[in-house]
Amino acid sequence: MMIIAPSTRLKYRLMTQQDCELLTELDSDPAVMRYITNGQPTSREQIEQFYLPRLAKFTNPQQGWGLWHCSLLDDDTFLGWVLIRPMNFFEGDMDERDLEIGWRFKQAAWGKGYATEAAGHIAAHLAKQNKMDYLSAIALKDNLGSINIMKKLSMTFLKEGKHSGPDGPEDVVYYRKTV
């Protein structure tokens, strides 16, 4: 099982099926869900019936794939998560050497550099383990916060495209970094 040492302010562990309450709490904030579900909170039932089974499909502790629980080093306050999995995992044309990175953090953590710190630290650990050739990310075109994090991670614009979201195809941007 992969273990990632703490960074300057945060500590990490892979999330499990027992983290339903934390996932529900995070996804209950319309601001957090703005660019994911157009602000519709995710119910506990949706977490249990859809998201947890989906998480189980791509979690691989040996490879470092899953949702990395990010909490404060000093008091263990849960701030959010960083996703790691092969790009296009659910589309059938995945490449295990092209890892998708994503993040979702509570509003209270926004603007403090936590998502950038966590994503950068986890990506650096995976790169040292020779787990990837590329680090890729996707965001809605108007999600400037996530796009800024991608740029801070030294990712560069790859292309625009369509991504199937809850409300149908949405305009997205793809960013990538060669590791």
N, C-alpha and C positions, 0 to 999 in steps of 0.2 A: 504494500500500500504506500502510495506517495505521501510524503509529509513535506510541507512547506514551512520553513522557519518563519518566525515573525519578521515583519518589516519595521520601519521606524516607529509607527504608531498602531499597527494592526497585527492581528493574528488570524490564522486561517485553518479551516478544516473542511472536508467535503460534507455537503449536506446530505441528509438521508430522509427516508420516509417519515421519520420521527420529527422532522422539522415543519410539519404541516402548519402549525400555529404561526411560526415566524413567516412563512411564505404567504399565508393568508393576511397577516398583519401588514406586510410590505405591500401586497397587491390591493389592499383595501383603500389606499390613498389615490383619489382621482388624479392628482398632480403627477404622482409616480407613474400612473398608467396612461398618461396623456398620449404618448407616442407609441403605445402598444395596443391599447383597446379604445382609443379615442376618449380616455378618461373613465371608462366603465370599470368599477372595481371587480376583482375576481372573487367569487364566493368560495367559501370553504369547500363546498360540494364540488365546484369546478377544480379546485386544487387537488382534492382527494381522487376524483374520478378521471381527470384528464392530465393535470400537470405532474402529479407524483408518478403515475405509470410511465409517462413520457421521460421523466427524469431517470427512472430505473433503466430505461432502454439505453441511454447514452452514458450513464455513469460507469467509469472504468477506473477504479482506484490505482491500478498499476500504471496506467497511462497518464493519470492526472486529469481525466475527463470527468466533468460533472459541474455542479454548482459549488463554488468555493465560498463558504460562509465567512464573512469578513466582520470582525468585531474589534472593538478597542482593546488594545493591549493591557491597559491599566484596570479596566473594570468589566471587560467582556460584553459591553453593550453591543448588540447586533446592529450593524449599520446597513447591510445589504449583501449582495453576492456578486461574484464574477463567474461567468459561464465559460467553460472550455469544452469543446467537442469538435470532431472533424467537421469542416465546412460541408454543407449540403448533406448532413447526416440523415435527415428524414426524406430527402429527395431521391436517394438511391444512387447518386454519383459522387459519393464522398471519397475524399483522399485523406488518409490518416496522417499525412505529412503536412496538410494544410489545415491548421487549427483555427476554428472560429473562436473569437473572444467577444464577450458581451458583459454587461453589468446592469444592475438595478440596485439603487441605493435609496434609503429613506430621505425625505426632504430635509430633515435635520442634519444630514451629512453633506448636502449639496454645497458647493462653493468652497469646500475646505481641502480639496485635493485628495480625498480618500479614495475615490474611484480610480483616479490616475495612479495613486500609490499602489493600490491593490492590483490593478490590472498589469501595471508595469512589473511589479514584484513577481507575480505568478508567471507572467510570460517569460521573464528572465530565468526563472527557475526551470521552466520547461525547456527553454533553449539550451541551458547548461546540461540538461539531461539528454540532449539530442533527440527530443520528441517531435520536432517539427522542422520543416523547411520554410513554411510561410505562416504568418499570423494574419488572419483576415477578420474583418468586421463589417457589419451592415447596419445602416440606420435610415430612418425616414429622412428625406431631403431637408426638412425644416427642423430636425432635431439637432440644433447647433451645439447643445451641450455635449452630446455624445460624439459629434464630429470633432469638436475641440479636443476631447480626450484621445480620439484616434490620432489626431495630429501630434499631441503631446507624447504619444507612444511611438512617434516617428513613422507612423503609417502614412501612406500616400494614396491619393485618389486613384482608383482602378477603373471604375465605370459606373454608369447609372443603369438602373434596371427596374424591373417590376418584381415585387415579392408578394406572395399570397398572405394577406393579413386577415383578421377576423371580419373585416368589411369588404373583402375581395382584394384584387391586386392594388398595390400601393407603390408610388414612386419612391425608390430607395437609392442610396449611394453605397458603393462597395469601396472599402479601403483595404490595403494590404501592405505587408512588410516582409521582405525576404530576411530570414534569420541566418 
